[in-house]
């Protein structure tokens, strides 16, 4: 009888503890987010890797499942369908296209506010002017890297009509095409750009010098999921902002490099160059604010591609109550 009494008492205590928890606290124990990423590990994923390694997301009672695909378009298709809840480092042009077509997606954070790309070319090409009539690989016919490439080519008297464009969505695939000799030049993110230069390829210029008004990547969510899970979304964004701030703190340089070396399997020297490059200019947006002026510039550039006929009102692309708009 004593055993039964003790068991009943233990059960009563357990039930009392469970009832004392708020619904939000109980839900927070089990929140899992599927995060869509473009390509394999790249520098755009650095804060995410930091947050996982340092336990920031775990501390926020979040479990992240990373889903890698080969293109931004594929990530946005999964996001619109609800197969994933969010994407963190999507090229902003893809969410813009999807939202303008009525997809249940909205932006919640600006991630990289300057495009960190470089145009890398075969060793025989020393200047952008020499790319007229050559084969250049970009992400897509109406992708963001087409805007970037033409921002660089046109001032150097290379008309877009004189270039033979070919396409690959992920920077790693473009790097491999350049290494194989299949193309004359391509647009690459670090550390792939630095790896190309170490192999004798030429850096013909940085996109940031020609398109500093255009933001590059952002975080987007499925609005159906977000409407049901605003607390989980806020906790995710808070943890992610913490990850970005940690990355930007120079005292964390070596540990940041170690985290990316472990994830990417690239050399510490190349990753060190990448870290220093990303700290040389304000590439990462530490607060997560979405700049209204930069988004307006991007929407105007997207219109020039002729693909989007959607709204030019920035507020139509962000999630109200969650996203923070700045100047």
C-alpha positions, 0 to 999 in steps of 0.5 A: 500500500505504501508503494501505491501511495508513493506512486500516487504522490509522485504522479500528482507532483508530476501533473502539478509541475506540468500544469504549472508550465505555460503553454508557450513554455511547453511548446518551446521544448519541442519546436523544430524548424526546417531551414532551407539552404542553397548549395552546400556549406558556404559563407552565407551560412556562417552565422547559422553554423555559429549559432548551432555550434555555440548553442544559441538556437538550443538555448532558445528551445529550437532544433534546426534541421538544415535542408540543402538544395541546389538553387534559390528557386528550389528552396523557395518552392519548398518554402511556399509549399510549406515543406520547410518553415524558413530560409536564412540565406536566400538571394532576395530576388527569389522571395520577391518573385515568389511573393509577387506571384502570391506565394505565402512567403514574407521576408523577416530579416536582412542578412547580407546587405552588400553583395560579396561576389567577385567576377573570377576569370581564366588566367588569360583575362585581365580586365572586364573589357576582355569578356565581350563575346565570352562565356560567363556563368551566372545563377539564372536568366532572371537571377540576382547575379545577372543584375550584378554582372551587368552592373560591372560589365556595362561600365566597361563597354561590354554589352549584355547581348555580346555575352554568352550566359550559362547558368548554375544556381549555387556558387560551388557549381559555378566554381567547378565549371570554372575549374573544368575550363567549361566557361571563361568567367563566373561570379563567385562568393568567398571562399570560392573566389579566394580558392580560384585566385590561389589557383591562378584565376584572376579577380576582375572586380568586386560587385560591392564596388558597383552595386552597393545599393542592392542588398544580397540575402535575407531570411524568409518564412512561410506565412502560414507557419509563422501565423501559428508560431510567432513565438518560435519565429521570434526566438529563432530571429533573436538567436540568429541575431546573437549569432551574427553579432558574435561573428562580427566581434573581432575577438571571435575571429579564430573560433569563427574560422575554426567553425567554418573550416570544420563545416566546409573542409576548406583550408584555414588560410582560405577561410581566414581570408574570407573572414577578413574580407567579410569584416572589411566592409559592412556586409552582414546586417547585425540588427536584422533590420530591412532597409527600406531604401535598399529594398526599393533599389532592389525592387527597381532593379528586379523590374528592369529584368522584366520578370516581376510586375508585382508591387513596388511597396516594400511593406508588401514583402515583409512580415508585419509585426515581426520584420523591422523596417529601417531607412 
